[in-house]
Amino acid sequence: MVLTAAQLTSFRDDGYLVIENFVAESSLTALRQRAGELEDQAIAEDASTVFSTTDPAHGEDPWFLESGDKIRGFFEAEGRRLNKLGHALHDLDPVFSDFCRTPELAGAFADLGMHMPQLVQSMYIFKHPNIGGEVTWHTDHSFLWTEPRSVVGAWFAIDDATTENGCMWAIPGGHALDVKSRFVREGNVATTTVFDDTGYPIDQAVALPASAGTLILLDGALPHWSDRNRSAHPRHAFTLHVVDGTADWQDENWLRRDDSLPFRGFVDA
Ligand SMILES: O=C(O)CCC(=O)C(=O)O
């Protein structure tokens, strides 16, 4: 067991679990360095697009829609820096794959009851000083839908994340609410279908400041948010989304894979 009984209870009750010191400093350094190289490469090639969660236009952007089985850069709206890299870092880059495929992380997902973990999506989110954008309130299930719901997010603080530089926020127990929207792809367009436009009770949200090396596990139905970076300090984070292969992945999900790159687990079968 990687997670204690108390941690499992906390995850079930709150919909999230904060685990400090999950990642060794050397692994953080390796990931930060590799992400920097990939950012430099993306900027040099200028092969990127602006990404903003406040702008639904990315649902029609081939650069985004075709990135499920690639490593692509997405620019901030201001400045020539990346908002993020996505979305198959964990399968295409050995440094990212090694970071994800550890016995500790595999054990944590096994403890959560995931029978056949499939690593479907990864993002390195830079949130650069002063320009790093907001990630609007959402649930991960809306984007990575399975029947039944199974997605769990593993969010890693690569830098210290604070309320000033854009740490995660979540609504404790919010995973018990019905998911209010779904991002549905038809052909080359993905749009959000809203089931309930009342909004999440964000007055109940709590900040989840996290020191570098912290892992936050997030239930797929948990509403979460991060502010833009209002500080002079970077807030790098890496996030990995895992679904259960025993649940049915929905073909209407925006994220598509070429047959040559099927979803994989923590260890090859
Ligand atoms: O890193 C962030 O600011 C947001 C990440 C997120 O929303 C996620 O991992 O689902």
The ligand as an SDF file (V2000), in Angstrom:
LIG
                    3D

 10  9  0  0  0  0  0  0  0  0999 V2000
   -2.1910   23.2280  -13.2440 O   0  0  0  0  0  0  0  0  0  0  0  0
   -3.2380   23.8580  -13.3050 C   0  0  0  0  0  0  0  0  0  0  0  0
   -3.2670   25.0480  -13.0510 O   0  0  0  0  0  0  0  0  0  0  0  0
   -4.5490   23.1940  -13.6590 C   0  0  0  0  0  0  0  0  0  0  0  0
   -4.4230   21.7380  -13.9290 C   0  0  0  0  0  0  0  0  0  0  0  0
   -5.7400   21.0800  -14.1090 C   0  0  0  0  0  0  0  0  0  0  0  0
   -6.7700   21.6670  -14.1470 O   0  0  0  0  0  0  0  0  0  0  0  0
   -5.7670   19.6340  -14.2260 C   0  0  0  0  0  0  0  0  0  0  0  0
   -4.7480   18.9840  -14.0790 O   0  0  0  0  0  0  0  0  0  0  0  0
   -6.8650   19.0940  -14.4680 O   0  0  0  0  0  0  0  0  0  0  0  0
  1  2  2  0
  2  3  1  0
  2  4  1  0
  4  5  1  0
  5  6  1  0
  6  7  2  0
  6  8  1  0
  8  9  2  0
  8 10  1  0
M  END
$$$$
